[in-house]
Amino acid sequence: MAAVSLRPQAQSDLFRTVVVDGPLALRMARLKAAREGAVGCQIVSLSQLAARLAGGFVRPAQREELEPALADALAEGRFAELTPLQSLPGTVRALARTFERLWSAGFNLASAAPAPRLSDLALIESRIKARLGPGVLTPPDLAAAAIARIRLATDLLGPVTLQHIIWIPPVWRSLLAALGEVTSVTGLPCEEPPGAPTALTAWVCADPHAEVVEALRWARELIASGTARPEEIAIATAAPGPWDESMQTLVASAELPVHFSHGTPILSTVDGQACAALAELLGQGLSQERVRRWLAHSMRRCTALEALPDNPLAGVPGHVHLNGFVHWRRALNLAQAQRTDGARPALLLLPALELICRGWAAAEEAGRRLLPAAAARVWSAAMRTGPAEALAFSLATLRTPDGADPGNSIAWCPAAHLAGAPRRFVRLIGLTAGGWPRGVSADPLLPDHILSLDDDQAPTRSQTDRRVFSSIARCAENLSFSYSRRNARGGLQTHSPLLPAHLTPVRLARQRIPEHAFSTADRLAARAGEARQNPRIARAIGCWLARRSAEVGAHDGIIQADHPVVIRALQQPQSATSLRRLLRDPQGFVWRYALGWRETVVTDPAFDLDPRAFGDLVHRLLQRTVNVLEQGPGFGRASADEVEAALSTAGAAVLVEWPLERPAPPPLLWRYTLDQARTVALRALQLDPSFEAGTRSWTEVRFGDPDGIEADPNAPWDPREIVPVPGVQLAIRGAIDRLELDTGDRRARVTDYKTGAVPKAPNDLRLGGGTELQRVLYAVAVAHHRPETRIQTRLVFLAEENPQPYPLRGEDLDQALADAVQHLKAGVTLIRAGTSLPGPHDPWEDWNDLRIALPAIGEPFTRIKDAAFRRAFGDFGAVWGAR
């Protein structure tokens, strides 16, 4: 900066102005003045100083005013070069940075050479000035307005002192020079503060997260030892982004007073999450999970939704996707019939959902109507920074004040903020080559080959980082440096050239035992003896040791004999699925049916149905088709055309009903999936003829369900009647895929449809080691209700192009029944004895929905425990080898 001629004035010390730089410096300077009881001291930034001198209602333009003006100026178009950039995400933000750089440098676009890019920027600047409110000025205009009233500086400002300002932008230099002619101006950047750190240390950490951990340990040690107060401590880096998330998370667990001078992400607040929920709905469309998330954030706080009842989605099944407006309308209308409070949530929800279905085109209206007032302001700020389609990106860049008081808190901040408000104890992190100082970053809209500004007009980012580092190092008494060996992606790093050459960094291991822990969890990790006294940790350690022991115990599944919850589970009617778990995976049986563990329901729509759901879909089509035919000519007498017509009718009904009851793919894929299911169902319906002309057919025939619905008059029996298994203290329940009875109930044919792959040697398949129990259980149910009827059971694999039945009858069926009874007896005896261990299949296979509760070591666990498991199961292992 050129030398400024200062002419001191005789003024009273009671009235003075202090100029600082940065939000942290403003708050700390005002706090200091308040604590000292200073009277007549005004603390301002350089732009506020100019506005004070300009007088009236003049004020500097803020980002929230510049961005909408920029967006409007861009929308007018008629540019020489910038037209292709008008609608791109980030253009408004990039333009704002460009103009801030030009204005700070004092560059006059109106008098610049007539280059196309500069002409476009000059046009935008003129449009911005026309759109800014009265008295809202850009920095060059503000500086000119202040100079025009420089004669009033003595009365308005008094003596002016610049505190810890390391560089004065050229736009303000002429104002300071003029001020020096009429009043005292001290503290210019050339007047470097004296002093150097009395304590200097450097550390090498494992990665950025470990750097934050070590920084918090360092701060805790200073406070706990009484060496420093929180307001004397600062942790800073050139750009806090890579450390912010770790800092925010660890500070919450450490319970340390930490002030984020640059703010916290808006998405970490309730209002930010409300905006994110609505943006996700607009961008990805309706789904029940997304609608519930939006309602959870906005329902009680949004004017348009205030009249909603406490549970507006009561009666809507929680496991269905509802990924279309038509589905939502039907689901809400069906749920209305179940409400007893008289509320009608559909009247408010359906218009809101209809607005959401318009997508990004309705983003502005949706934010205004469907968000709380505070969240709507955040939404508006995000909309100003880019197009609606880029809302997710825009929201991620917004920050909000953290609410902490820097006057009694540790400061976590960009280094530029700390340079304006130095502290005694400072830890600078992220001192890696390329991280501090950062590399040169060219202006994307105004690169150097179009307009080159010298270092005094617009210093590079690297020069600014060096300047800030030097200022912090001069002012700190205790200065600590750190950098990480590897970045967040695992790449090796080296130290910054700013690190003093004579300083030898100390390498810190990630798992080291610290002298001072920063949180309870950190302390317990360092003190194993104390950690073991915590009951939860003791149980976890015991489990860890037991999982790696060659013996079996309570952690593996050995439980109390005749445990009440196991007895209660065995007394309930059993399905084929539960009995399959009993024989194949005793531990899974206890977890699911005794303890009631269930997998987490994922409501995001998949692109296809899983095999089990697809099988249920085929069975639903078969049931509806046979029911339609039995109301007419009867399934046994129906022609091929009548069967196909009935199947089409069933498909049309299922197309609408299924998404309201079960998860379904997106609409186009859902229709394709339903067409596939209709093809498979048609194979089953055209498989073979009935016994004779009078044969009656049913599908999905329920049995043994005491809590089920009342019997259909056309059903073969009462589905609520208990069905015991002869010779075993078990009752069974389920639904027979297809049942056919001839005239007089002399013969019965039971069909179990399979939509999966055909196993090897299906003709020899009976029980499959406990995997194929349906046919046998269906035969037990038919024999219970029709004891004189001859029964034939069969498997049909519909995945085949030309499926054929694989029957089980006569002596084979009798032998299968005897084997099943024997196996179930053994299973009941085993589990009542307390042996609930994993079965023979790999428990970590994808089909096992309870695998998340198993030890993570997987195959080594089964290898370690194999011999002990075989001893514990004993003769029961023969069940798994039965064919």
Salt bridges, closest charged atoms under 4 A:
GLU65 OE2 - ARG59 NH2 2.60
GLU67 OE2 - ARG63 NH1 3.25
GLU76 OE1 - ARG78 NH2 3.80
GLU76 OE1 - ARG127 NE 3.43
GLU76 OE2 - ARG131 NH2 1.95
GLU81 OE1 - ARG117 NE 2.86
GLU100 OE2 - ARG63 NE 2.82
ASP141 OD2 - LYS129 NZ 3.39
ASP207 OD2 - ARG510 NH2 2.27
GLU214 OE2 - ARG217 NH1 2.93
GLU214 OE1 - ARG512 NH2 2.62
GLU231 OE2 - ARG229 NE 2.91
GLU232 OE2 - ARG229 NH2 3.42
GLU232 OE2 - ARG424 NH1 2.86
ASP244 OD1 - HIS262 NE2 3.07
ASP244 OD2 - ARG399 NH2 2.85
ASP271 OD1 - ARG301 NH2 2.25
GLU280 OE1 - ARG293 NH1 2.70
ASP310 OD1 - ARG300 NH2 2.43
ASP341 OD2 - ARG339 NH2 2.81
GLU365 OE1 - ARG358 NH1 3.32
GLU365 OE2 - ARG369 NH1 2.95
ASP402 OD1 - HIS259 ND1 3.11
ASP443 OD2 - ARG101 NH1 3.53
ASP456 OD2 - ARG173 NH1 2.65
ASP465 OD2 - ARG438 NE 2.92
GLU477 OE1 - ARG424 NE 3.12
GLU515 OE1 - ARG512 NH1 3.44
ASP522 OD1 - ARG217 NH2 2.65
GLU530 OE2 - ARG523 NH2 2.99
GLU530 OE1 - ARG527 NH1 3.45
GLU551 OE1 - ARG871 NH2 3.66
ASP556 OD1 - ARG547 NH1 3.68
ASP556 OD2 - LYS865 NZ 3.04
ASP562 OD1 - ARG832 NE 2.81
ASP585 OD2 - ARG581 NH1 3.94
GLU599 OE1 - ARG592 NH2 2.96
ASP616 OD2 - ARG662 NH2 3.03
GLU657 OE1 - ARG620 NH1 3.85
GLU657 OE1 - ARG624 NH1 3.14
GLU661 OE1 - ARG620 NH2 2.90
ASP675 OD1 - ARG678 NH2 2.24
ASP688 OD1 - ARG749 NH2 3.69
ASP688 OD2 - ARG794 NH1 2.36
GLU692 OE1 - ARG746 NH2 3.61
GLU700 OE2 - HIS619 ND1 3.83
ASP705 OD2 - ARG702 NH2 3.98
ASP718 OD1 - ARG720 NE 3.36
GLU721 OE2 - HIS784 NE2 2.93
GLU721 OE1 - HIS785 ND1 3.82
ASP737 OD2 - HIS619 NE2 3.30
GLU740 OE2 - ARG738 NH2 3.03
GLU740 OE1 - ARG749 NE 2.86
GLU740 OE1 - ARG794 NH2 3.98
ASP742 OD2 - ARG746 NE 3.82
ASP742 OD2 - ARG747 NE 3.61
ASP745 OD1 - ARG696 NH2 2.49
ASP745 OD2 - ARG786 NE 2.89
ASP752 OD2 - LYS754 NZ 3.41
GLU772 OE1 - LYS754 NZ 3.31
GLU801 OE2 - ARG683 NH2 3.70
ASP812 OD1 - ARG766 NH2 3.00
ASP849 OD1 - ARG581 NH2 3.11
ASP849 OD2 - ARG592 NH2 2.74
GLU859 OE1 - ARG863 NH1 2.68
ASP866 OD2 - ARG870 NH1 2.12
